[in-house]
Amino acid sequence: QEKRLLEGKRVLVTAGATVERIDPVRYLTNDSSGKMGYAIAEEAQRMGAIVTLVTGKASIAAPAGVTVVKVESALEMMEAVLSRLPEQDVIIKAAAVADYRPAEQAEHKIKKNEDEMTMRLVKNPDIAQAVGERKKPSQLLVGFAAETQHLETFAQEKLKKKRCDLLVANDVTMEGAGFGTDTNVVRIYDSGGLVEALPLMSKGQVAARLLALVADRLGKGR
Ligand code: PMT
């Protein structure tokens, strides 16, 4: 019988891709499949946590036994996360959130007309940063970073800016890492620097290693 290291803890995980509508049939999105966040939700629940999974677009089914909140856009994801923030012990932001959304959403399907068209985009709020600004000292925030270069520098910058306790950086240029795959290659940082560099492993295994670190830190007088 393995120890249930997150027994009774409330863990909120975001996963998948946000969908930013252009018109009723078109949108901007990204390649996130939801696999990384869903693996974390599943593992957290196996470890005894009460799990809320806030999910954008994903290509797999949600794990059983967790509360699933489906959202579409970054703005919806932000509202879903912030409204549930006060009761959480741990917030893990594995979702790939669009940095920009179309400035206008057309009510009707946009017609083909001119030879060229321009779409204006506006910045989305940063959900992780909003959580970082609002969280209590007892709450633990885990961010993710998908990078193609300067992994360590960019990871440290994001960790500080978003006030994350831990940051999981995937080097998405590595074979078997990042978007869509069943495996990942990550480095986990805290404000002191590198905590763990994990080799290629399944997203379930990454989730287990990450949550073991989370459980350890929750126990330490937080
Ligand atoms: O879903 P999979 O196919 O399994 O792929 C997994 C993954 C690669 C999507 C995942 O492991 C991952 O890295 N997720 C974060 C990807 C990302 O968008 O990174 P980022 O560097 O753009 O964002 C950094 C952090 O800020 C993330 O925790 C992100 O959730 C958060 N963020 C970003 C923008 C924004 N507007 N709000 C946010 O909260």
Residues whose N, C-alpha, C, O or C-beta is under 5 A from the ligand:
A	BS01	PMT	G16 D31 S32 S33 G34 K35 M36 K93 A94 A95 A96 V97 A98 D99 N124 P125 D126 I127 A128 G143 F144 A145 A146 N170 G178 F179 G180 T181
